[in-house]
Amino acid sequence: MLITKRRPAWGQTWQHRRHTVRQVLVTAADEQHVHVRAARAARASRIELHSFLASYRFVSEATTFTPGTGVLDHLPEITARMVTEMDNHFDPAQAATRQVLALVEETCDEFVDAYLFGTDINQAAELADVLITAHVTGNVLAAELADVPHGSGKPGHLPTLQVLQLAHRTGRVAACYRRAAGMARRPGPASHVDEALKALVIAVYDTAILLGIDLDTAVAAKLTDVFARGWRQPRPHEAT
């Protein structure tokens, strides 16, 4: 007699799915312990791990970003405006670590989760978040990302391997930042953080190509939403 099991509903399996997402990251990043230690340090410092685009919101008038108008090329300037608002609402002294952790979460949790279990629309929106958050991180860390090419020209053929590569690149950003910030036994120069961020941005474009995502449209939609929804008041421990 063949015995079958009913597939559990989403609510019954979300913890398992989240665990799977994190296991993908462990497999992809050869220095994954960096994230674990950084997350513990963040909690000890009362820095909340959260997605940048779900938390940092703007009080300025709504701005509409239109695809085909150079949105991707102007991301450094657009995200510089975001950083200015961040400094007005959150402790600038915590900005660098907070932003690197937000980048790790955006890539290795939100996007990877969307890739494994979400729809094409979810994947496009979350990959746009990764690109925007990478540029915000570049502004916070004074990394020059204006001239980064939109892809390597050789993205490969297997989407899953490219997603793993994206997670790995994010891990490199965290590892290089940790060394540059004096949080590791072996120090490293700030230039390594810049190089890691550039490699991550290139990997985002390669991922978009393999997944058939129109980043121009996805980023324009995400920016329009971010600039229109208002600024969240910081929690007491986030206030300066």
Backbone bond lengths (Angstrom), bond angles and torsions (degrees), N, CA, C in turn:
res aa  C-N    CA-C-N  psi(-1)  N-CA   C-N-CA  omega(-1)  CA-C   N-CA-C  phi
1 M - - - 1.467 - - 1.515 109.14 -
2 L 1.301 116.38 129.72 1.456 121.47 -179.71 1.522 109.80 -85.55
3 I 1.319 115.65 122.57 1.464 120.77 -179.73 1.518 108.48 -107.37
4 T 1.298 116.08 125.50 1.465 120.63 179.72 1.513 109.48 -115.57
5 K 1.326 115.61 154.46 1.462 121.73 178.85 1.520 108.88 -113.11
6 R 1.304 115.62 135.47 1.462 120.09 176.66 1.527 109.68 -68.39
7 R 1.307 116.22 135.32 1.464 120.76 178.99 1.533 109.26 -64.13
8 P 1.331 118.44 126.21 1.469 120.23 -179.61 1.516 110.88 -61.79
9 A 1.312 115.75 150.81 1.458 120.71 175.78 1.511 109.74 -69.59
10 W 1.344 114.60 164.04 1.477 119.89 -177.72 1.526 110.78 -54.57
11 G 1.330 117.68 -44.27 1.456 121.16 -176.31 1.518 112.89 -64.05
12 Q 1.349 116.66 -23.51 1.453 119.99 -179.75 1.518 112.62 -85.22
13 T 1.295 116.96 -14.15 1.469 119.76 -174.03 1.516 113.71 -121.10
14 W 1.338 117.50 5.27 1.471 117.31 -173.25 1.522 112.22 -62.93
15 Q 1.359 116.34 -34.77 1.460 117.53 -179.64 1.525 110.44 -66.86
16 H 1.333 115.87 -39.76 1.463 119.29 177.40 1.523 110.92 -64.47
17 R 1.349 117.24 -39.51 1.451 120.98 -179.42 1.534 110.20 -65.42
18 R 1.319 116.53 -43.57 1.468 119.41 178.21 1.527 110.57 -61.80
19 H 1.328 115.90 -39.33 1.456 119.37 177.81 1.526 110.20 -62.88
20 T 1.325 116.71 -41.43 1.465 120.46 179.14 1.523 111.38 -61.69
21 V 1.327 116.32 -42.33 1.457 120.44 178.85 1.515 110.67 -58.24
22 R 1.313 116.24 -44.66 1.456 119.13 -178.71 1.528 112.01 -69.37
23 Q 1.348 116.58 -30.81 1.449 119.63 175.97 1.518 111.35 -65.83
24 V 1.350 117.09 -35.54 1.466 120.51 175.61 1.513 110.20 -59.51
25 L 1.313 115.75 -43.11 1.467 119.86 179.41 1.521 111.01 -63.53
26 V 1.329 116.60 -42.38 1.464 119.89 -179.94 1.515 110.22 -59.06
27 T 1.335 116.14 -41.12 1.458 120.32 179.95 1.517 111.79 -68.55
28 A 1.336 116.99 -35.57 1.459 120.57 -172.38 1.508 113.61 -79.85
29 A 1.312 118.53 -37.63 1.466 121.46 -171.62 1.526 109.57 -100.62
30 D 1.329 116.27 122.54 1.453 119.51 -177.81 1.523 112.08 -77.44
31 E 1.322 116.77 -6.39 1.452 119.99 176.91 1.533 109.60 -125.39
32 Q 1.313 116.15 45.41 1.461 120.88 -173.65 1.517 112.52 -63.25
33 H 1.328 117.52 -26.28 1.460 119.62 -179.61 1.520 111.52 -59.22
34 V 1.326 116.31 -21.21 1.460 119.93 177.51 1.517 110.44 -58.91
35 H 1.336 116.80 -42.94 1.456 120.44 -176.92 1.525 111.39 -67.75
36 V 1.329 116.08 -38.77 1.459 119.64 -179.15 1.519 110.06 -63.39
37 R 1.354 116.16 -48.49 1.452 119.62 -179.59 1.523 111.54 -65.82
38 A 1.328 116.23 -39.07 1.461 119.33 179.69 1.523 110.80 -64.86
39 A 1.337 116.49 -39.42 1.459 119.38 179.88 1.523 110.82 -65.36
40 R 1.333 117.08 -39.31 1.468 119.37 178.11 1.528 110.82 -65.87
41 A 1.329 115.50 -40.87 1.460 118.80 178.41 1.524 110.86 -63.71
42 A 1.331 115.52 -36.99 1.466 119.59 179.47 1.518 111.18 -64.62
43 R 1.313 116.24 -44.21 1.467 118.73 179.21 1.519 110.85 -63.66
44 A 1.338 116.49 -39.01 1.457 119.97 179.31 1.517 111.34 -64.52
45 S 1.323 116.55 -30.71 1.462 121.32 -179.47 1.525 111.99 -91.85
46 R 1.350 117.00 5.22 1.463 123.01 -179.71 1.519 111.09 61.73
47 I 1.331 115.70 33.76 1.458 120.66 173.38 1.519 107.46 -95.78
48 E 1.287 116.82 119.80 1.460 120.29 -174.99 1.514 110.43 -80.69
49 L 1.346 115.25 130.18 1.454 120.07 173.54 1.520 108.89 -78.23
50 H 1.303 116.54 118.42 1.451 119.69 178.22 1.517 109.51 -158.41
51 S 1.319 115.91 163.45 1.453 121.18 176.96 1.512 110.15 -73.19
52 F 1.312 116.36 131.29 1.465 120.73 179.70 1.521 111.42 -56.54
53 L 1.280 117.41 -46.79 1.453 120.13 -173.34 1.526 112.91 -74.83
54 A 1.320 117.18 -12.90 1.452 119.34 175.31 1.523 111.66 -92.26
55 S 1.333 117.12 -6.49 1.453 119.94 -171.72 1.514 114.42 -123.80
56 Y 1.332 117.71 -43.49 1.447 120.30 -176.63 1.526 109.09 -89.34
57 R 1.313 117.12 109.74 1.457 120.96 -172.96 1.513 109.87 -125.37
58 F 1.301 116.02 158.64 1.451 120.89 -167.54 1.520 113.58 -111.12
59 V 1.336 115.18 144.58 1.455 121.57 -179.64 1.522 111.19 -98.49
60 S 1.304 117.03 -4.93 1.458 120.14 -179.56 1.525 110.60 -69.69
61 E 1.319 116.54 166.31 1.457 120.33 178.62 1.524 110.13 -60.41
62 A 1.311 114.45 149.83 1.460 119.33 -178.29 1.527 110.80 -58.59
63 T 1.318 115.49 136.90 1.451 122.11 178.57 1.515 108.54 -119.21
64 T 1.311 116.55 132.75 1.455 120.84 178.92 1.524 109.43 -102.02
65 F 1.320 115.88 125.99 1.454 121.72 178.03 1.530 107.79 -106.49
66 T 1.309 116.20 128.63 1.456 121.77 -173.96 1.523 110.93 -109.89
67 P 1.332 118.39 131.07 1.462 120.54 176.14 1.528 110.85 -58.66
68 G 1.317 116.20 148.48 1.454 120.77 177.86 1.513 114.56 82.94
69 T 1.337 116.60 8.71 1.467 120.01 -179.78 1.522 111.93 -113.55
70 G 1.313 117.07 19.67 1.462 120.17 177.49 1.508 114.42 82.41
71 V 1.335 117.15 25.66 1.463 120.42 -178.88 1.527 110.93 -58.64
72 L 1.314 116.82 -44.38 1.462 119.96 -178.04 1.520 111.67 -63.93
73 D 1.317 117.20 -38.38 1.461 120.42 -179.60 1.526 112.46 -70.48
74 H 1.345 116.97 -22.52 1.460 120.76 -177.27 1.525 112.47 -102.79
75 L 1.326 117.46 12.60 1.455 119.81 179.51 1.530 113.59 -58.39
76 P 1.343 119.51 -39.31 1.475 117.67 177.97 1.523 113.13 -57.87
77 E 1.336 117.57 -41.83 1.474 120.02 -179.86 1.532 111.20 -72.68
78 I 1.339 116.63 -40.26 1.464 120.04 -179.37 1.525 110.66 -63.82
79 T 1.325 116.34 -45.00 1.467 119.24 -178.65 1.524 111.67 -73.05
80 A 1.327 117.88 -21.44 1.465 119.53 173.66 1.527 109.99 -63.13
81 R 1.329 117.22 -34.91 1.469 121.24 175.98 1.526 110.31 -65.00
82 M 1.321 116.12 -37.49 1.455 119.81 177.27 1.529 110.89 -62.87
83 V 1.324 116.20 -44.06 1.462 120.25 -178.80 1.522 110.94 -63.00
84 T 1.329 117.40 -37.24 1.464 120.63 176.70 1.521 110.74 -60.27
85 E 1.341 116.79 -44.37 1.452 120.57 177.75 1.529 111.15 -65.42
86 M 1.314 117.26 -39.19 1.465 121.04 177.75 1.523 110.78 -58.18
87 D 1.324 116.60 -45.53 1.459 120.58 -178.22 1.526 111.97 -65.65
88 N 1.334 116.44 -24.99 1.459 120.34 178.57 1.525 112.62 -80.05
89 H 1.330 117.42 -16.99 1.461 120.62 -173.35 1.522 113.67 -120.81
90 F 1.326 117.87 -19.01 1.455 120.97 -176.44 1.522 109.84 -131.90
91 D 1.302 116.18 160.83 1.457 122.14 -176.39 1.524 110.75 -65.12
92 P 1.334 119.00 112.39 1.471 120.73 -179.41 1.521 112.71 -62.12
93 A 1.328 117.41 -25.62 1.461 119.91 -178.96 1.522 111.89 -65.95
94 Q 1.328 117.53 -23.88 1.458 121.81 179.73 1.524 112.68 -99.11
95 A 1.324 116.47 1.44 1.464 120.18 -169.78 1.525 113.02 -60.45
96 A 1.335 117.84 -44.31 1.462 120.11 -173.38 1.527 111.57 -63.69
97 T 1.335 116.39 -53.31 1.466 119.42 -179.44 1.516 111.23 -63.96
98 R 1.330 116.47 -42.35 1.464 120.09 179.20 1.519 111.08 -58.60
99 Q 1.321 116.85 -41.46 1.451 119.90 -175.84 1.518 112.79 -73.03
100 V 1.323 117.22 -37.48 1.470 119.94 176.38 1.526 109.94 -63.45
101 L 1.324 116.51 -42.11 1.462 119.87 178.09 1.533 111.58 -65.50
102 A 1.325 116.24 -37.94 1.465 119.91 177.04 1.523 110.59 -63.38
103 L 1.325 117.19 -37.26 1.462 121.44 178.66 1.529 110.46 -65.90
104 V 1.329 116.08 -43.24 1.468 120.11 177.59 1.530 110.41 -60.05
105 E 1.328 116.27 -45.19 1.464 119.81 179.93 1.525 111.07 -64.22
106 E 1.324 116.39 -44.06 1.466 119.91 -176.06 1.522 111.22 -62.31
107 T 1.327 116.41 -41.42 1.462 119.66 -178.51 1.515 112.19 -78.94
108 C 1.328 115.92 -55.10 1.459 120.92 -166.77 1.524 113.74 -86.91
109 D 1.304 117.06 -9.05 1.458 119.76 174.60 1.529 109.95 -113.77
110 E 1.332 116.60 -65.70 1.465 120.10 -172.96 1.528 112.76 -63.97
111 F 1.347 116.85 -51.36 1.465 117.83 -177.05 1.519 112.11 -71.15
112 V 1.328 117.44 -44.87 1.464 119.50 -179.32 1.525 110.33 -61.83
113 D 1.324 117.47 -37.88 1.456 121.01 176.49 1.534 110.52 -61.84
114 A 1.344 116.57 -43.80 1.460 120.49 178.94 1.523 111.04 -64.63
115 Y 1.337 116.87 -37.78 1.464 120.31 179.52 1.528 110.93 -65.65
116 L 1.324 116.82 -41.81 1.461 120.17 -176.88 1.527 113.16 -75.71
117 F 1.339 116.44 -37.86 1.457 118.99 -169.42 1.527 114.49 -128.48
118 G 1.326 118.79 -7.19 1.450 120.87 -173.16 1.514 113.91 -95.73
119 T 1.324 114.95 -178.02 1.459 122.04 177.68 1.524 109.87 -90.96
120 D 1.322 116.10 174.21 1.458 120.07 177.22 1.528 111.18 -60.21
121 I 1.323 116.47 -36.75 1.462 120.43 179.46 1.524 110.32 -65.86
122 N 1.343 116.77 -42.49 1.462 120.97 177.19 1.521 110.82 -59.79
123 Q 1.317 116.28 -44.51 1.456 120.72 -178.23 1.527 111.06 -62.50
124 A 1.316 117.00 -43.07 1.463 120.71 -179.70 1.528 110.93 -63.54
125 A 1.334 116.75 -44.48 1.459 120.75 -178.97 1.518 111.56 -65.01
126 E 1.331 116.98 -42.06 1.465 119.78 -178.35 1.522 111.63 -72.50
127 L 1.346 118.11 -34.82 1.464 119.17 177.16 1.529 110.10 -68.10
128 A 1.331 116.75 -35.43 1.466 120.14 174.02 1.521 110.27 -61.42
129 D 1.330 117.00 -40.78 1.464 121.40 176.33 1.531 111.05 -58.38
130 V 1.335 115.92 -42.91 1.462 119.82 -179.52 1.527 110.35 -60.77
131 L 1.330 116.69 -46.54 1.459 119.93 -178.08 1.527 111.41 -64.06
132 I 1.333 116.38 -44.11 1.458 119.94 179.96 1.530 110.44 -64.43
133 T 1.327 116.57 -44.18 1.458 120.65 -179.29 1.527 111.08 -64.94
134 A 1.328 117.56 -35.59 1.466 120.58 176.46 1.522 110.55 -62.33
135 H 1.319 116.90 -41.15 1.462 120.04 179.19 1.536 111.37 -70.87
136 V 1.324 117.23 -36.35 1.462 119.30 174.72 1.525 109.54 -61.96
137 T 1.326 116.37 -44.40 1.461 121.04 177.88 1.525 110.84 -60.75
138 G 1.327 116.50 -40.67 1.462 120.11 177.01 1.519 112.00 -61.01
139 N 1.323 117.38 -39.85 1.464 120.53 177.30 1.523 111.34 -65.82
140 V 1.323 116.52 -43.49 1.464 120.09 -179.56 1.528 110.92 -63.43
141 L 1.323 116.78 -38.78 1.466 121.40 -177.52 1.523 112.85 -93.11
142 A 1.334 117.34 6.96 1.467 122.48 178.74 1.523 111.69 58.54
143 A 1.326 116.59 39.05 1.465 121.77 175.98 1.521 108.95 -93.10
144 E 1.313 117.06 140.31 1.463 122.35 -178.46 1.522 109.68 -90.00
145 L 1.337 115.94 107.74 1.465 121.13 -177.90 1.523 112.80 -115.51
146 A 1.339 116.98 8.27 1.463 119.85 -173.63 1.524 112.89 -65.42
147 D 1.309 118.02 -33.91 1.463 121.22 -173.72 1.522 113.36 -105.01
148 V 1.309 117.38 17.97 1.465 120.13 179.53 1.525 109.35 -70.47
149 P 1.323 118.81 129.56 1.475 120.36 -179.31 1.522 112.04 -66.64
150 H 1.333 115.18 154.14 1.458 120.98 -179.09 1.525 110.48 -85.28
151 G 1.312 116.20 62.94 1.454 121.48 179.23 1.509 111.85 119.53
152 S 1.330 114.52 162.20 1.468 120.50 -178.33 1.518 112.53 -87.76
153 G 1.348 116.73 -15.19 1.456 120.10 -175.23 1.508 112.81 86.71
154 K 1.331 117.48 -6.27 1.471 121.77 179.10 1.531 109.14 -144.60
155 P 1.321 117.19 69.49 1.465 120.41 -174.49 1.518 115.50 -73.31
156 G 1.330 118.60 -6.44 1.456 119.64 -178.75 1.520 112.01 88.47
157 H 1.331 116.04 -165.73 1.463 119.99 -173.91 1.526 113.43 -129.20
158 L 1.334 118.95 -13.31 1.451 121.35 -175.83 1.528 110.26 -110.63
159 P 1.324 118.10 111.25 1.472 120.69 -178.34 1.523 113.74 -56.46
160 T 1.340 117.53 -40.46 1.462 119.41 -177.50 1.523 111.44 -62.65
161 L 1.320 116.92 -41.59 1.463 119.66 177.61 1.528 111.05 -64.20
162 Q 1.317 116.90 -35.71 1.458 119.84 178.76 1.527 111.00 -68.23
163 V 1.330 117.13 -38.11 1.465 120.13 177.01 1.531 110.07 -64.71
164 L 1.310 116.92 -40.24 1.463 120.20 175.39 1.527 110.68 -62.82
165 Q 1.321 116.58 -39.05 1.460 120.58 176.87 1.525 110.66 -62.78
166 L 1.322 117.02 -38.91 1.458 121.15 178.49 1.531 110.28 -63.16
167 A 1.335 116.64 -43.40 1.464 120.03 177.16 1.521 111.05 -63.35
168 H 1.323 115.74 -40.08 1.466 120.12 178.63 1.529 111.05 -62.69
169 R 1.327 117.05 -43.36 1.466 120.71 179.20 1.529 111.28 -61.84
170 T 1.328 115.73 -37.13 1.462 119.34 177.54 1.527 110.16 -66.02
171 G 1.322 116.01 -39.90 1.462 119.67 176.08 1.511 112.48 -60.45
172 R 1.318 116.69 -36.98 1.464 120.33 178.13 1.522 111.49 -65.35
173 V 1.328 116.83 -37.58 1.470 119.67 177.25 1.526 109.64 -60.52
174 A 1.333 116.57 -47.63 1.466 120.26 -180.00 1.519 111.49 -62.94
175 A 1.334 117.06 -41.01 1.458 120.43 -179.26 1.530 111.39 -65.43
176 C 1.308 117.14 -44.98 1.463 120.90 -179.35 1.524 111.30 -67.65
177 Y 1.332 116.68 -37.71 1.468 119.40 177.27 1.527 110.30 -64.39
178 R 1.314 116.24 -43.10 1.462 120.89 -179.41 1.528 110.85 -57.76
179 R 1.320 116.43 -42.32 1.465 119.65 179.69 1.524 111.67 -71.38
180 A 1.333 115.65 -41.58 1.465 119.12 -179.04 1.527 111.43 -66.87
181 A 1.334 116.84 -29.75 1.460 121.26 -178.58 1.525 112.91 -87.48
182 G 1.321 117.12 3.12 1.458 120.42 178.53 1.507 114.27 76.05
183 M 1.332 117.40 25.01 1.463 121.49 -179.05 1.529 112.52 -97.55
184 A 1.320 117.58 0.61 1.461 121.46 -177.37 1.526 109.91 -122.83
185 R 1.323 115.33 161.14 1.468 118.70 178.21 1.518 111.15 -65.01
186 R 1.320 115.55 -35.55 1.469 119.24 179.93 1.525 108.85 -104.17
187 P 1.339 118.40 113.13 1.466 120.55 -178.76 1.522 111.65 -72.84
188 G 1.323 115.77 163.26 1.461 121.20 178.13 1.509 110.24 -147.11
189 P 1.326 117.60 158.15 1.467 120.93 -178.71 1.523 112.40 -77.50
190 A 1.322 115.88 155.50 1.471 121.02 177.78 1.521 111.38 -63.86
191 S 1.320 117.53 -25.68 1.464 120.58 -179.89 1.524 111.87 -61.82
192 H 1.335 116.60 -28.42 1.465 119.64 178.39 1.528 110.80 -68.30
193 V 1.342 116.60 -32.37 1.462 120.03 176.29 1.529 109.96 -66.04
194 D 1.342 116.02 -43.50 1.463 120.36 177.76 1.524 110.82 -58.04
195 E 1.334 116.29 -46.47 1.458 120.42 -178.65 1.526 111.15 -63.91
196 A 1.323 116.74 -39.57 1.466 120.46 179.74 1.523 110.97 -66.36
197 L 1.333 117.35 -39.62 1.469 120.67 178.05 1.528 110.96 -65.10
198 K 1.316 117.02 -41.05 1.462 120.22 178.34 1.524 110.51 -62.83
199 A 1.332 116.56 -43.09 1.471 120.44 178.63 1.520 110.79 -63.05
200 L 1.326 116.69 -36.20 1.464 120.30 178.20 1.528 111.15 -66.16
201 V 1.330 117.33 -44.96 1.470 120.58 179.80 1.533 110.23 -60.60
202 I 1.321 116.92 -43.12 1.464 120.49 177.56 1.523 110.26 -60.95
203 A 1.338 116.53 -41.12 1.466 120.80 179.48 1.528 111.36 -64.24
204 V 1.336 117.37 -33.61 1.469 120.56 176.93 1.525 109.95 -61.65
205 Y 1.322 116.67 -46.15 1.469 120.21 179.94 1.534 111.22 -64.93
206 D 1.326 116.88 -40.33 1.464 119.72 177.47 1.528 110.74 -62.17
207 T 1.331 116.18 -40.15 1.455 120.65 179.30 1.526 110.68 -63.92
208 A 1.318 116.27 -41.31 1.469 120.61 178.71 1.523 110.92 -61.24
209 I 1.321 116.71 -40.16 1.465 120.78 179.72 1.529 110.50 -62.79
210 L 1.335 116.62 -47.13 1.463 120.15 -176.97 1.527 112.36 -68.91
211 L 1.324 116.96 -31.61 1.464 120.01 -179.01 1.520 112.63 -91.16
212 G 1.334 117.17 -1.31 1.456 120.10 179.97 1.516 113.67 69.70
213 I 1.334 117.25 33.06 1.462 122.22 -177.30 1.522 110.00 -96.39
214 D 1.315 116.31 130.26 1.467 122.11 174.75 1.527 107.48 -85.12
215 L 1.330 116.61 93.96 1.462 120.73 -175.91 1.515 112.16 -63.68
216 D 1.323 117.33 -35.27 1.461 120.64 -179.55 1.529 110.37 -57.82
217 T 1.324 116.11 -47.92 1.460 121.04 179.55 1.523 111.61 -68.64
218 A 1.341 117.25 -43.58 1.465 121.23 -177.43 1.527 111.39 -65.07
219 V 1.332 117.18 -42.66 1.464 120.55 -179.57 1.525 110.70 -68.40
220 A 1.334 116.98 -40.83 1.466 119.91 178.56 1.527 110.77 -60.71
221 A 1.328 117.23 -42.75 1.460 120.94 179.25 1.518 111.43 -65.52
222 K 1.330 116.55 -41.78 1.464 119.99 -179.35 1.526 111.51 -66.50
223 L 1.323 117.50 -42.62 1.460 120.55 179.68 1.531 111.21 -64.63
224 T 1.332 116.21 -40.37 1.461 119.71 178.07 1.525 110.43 -60.01
225 D 1.316 116.30 -42.37 1.459 120.76 179.22 1.522 111.22 -65.49
226 V 1.334 116.88 -44.61 1.464 120.99 -177.39 1.524 111.51 -62.63
227 F 1.325 116.43 -44.18 1.458 119.71 -176.25 1.525 112.41 -76.57
228 A 1.341 117.67 -11.28 1.462 120.19 -176.00 1.523 113.75 -99.89
229 R 1.334 118.73 -17.00 1.460 118.80 -166.71 1.519 115.02 -95.37
230 G 1.311 119.67 0.53 1.459 120.20 174.97 1.512 113.20 88.68
231 W 1.313 116.77 160.57 1.463 122.75 -175.20 1.517 110.88 -94.64
232 R 1.310 115.97 129.92 1.462 121.07 176.42 1.517 109.71 -75.26
233 Q 1.317 116.74 137.09 1.453 120.61 175.84 1.523 109.46 -69.98
234 P 1.343 118.44 133.83 1.471 119.36 -178.98 1.516 111.94 -67.71
235 R 1.312 115.92 150.05 1.454 120.35 173.66 1.525 108.93 -69.66
236 P 1.345 118.53 162.29 1.471 119.61 -175.67 1.521 114.05 -53.92
237 H 1.353 118.27 -41.13 1.462 119.38 -176.36 1.527 111.86 -76.62
238 E 1.369 117.99 -9.37 1.454 120.62 178.44 1.514 111.80 -94.11
239 A 1.318 117.52 -16.63 1.460 120.69 -176.76 1.508 110.72 -70.26
240 T 1.345 115.55 149.69 1.464 118.91 -179.58 1.512 109.99 -78.05
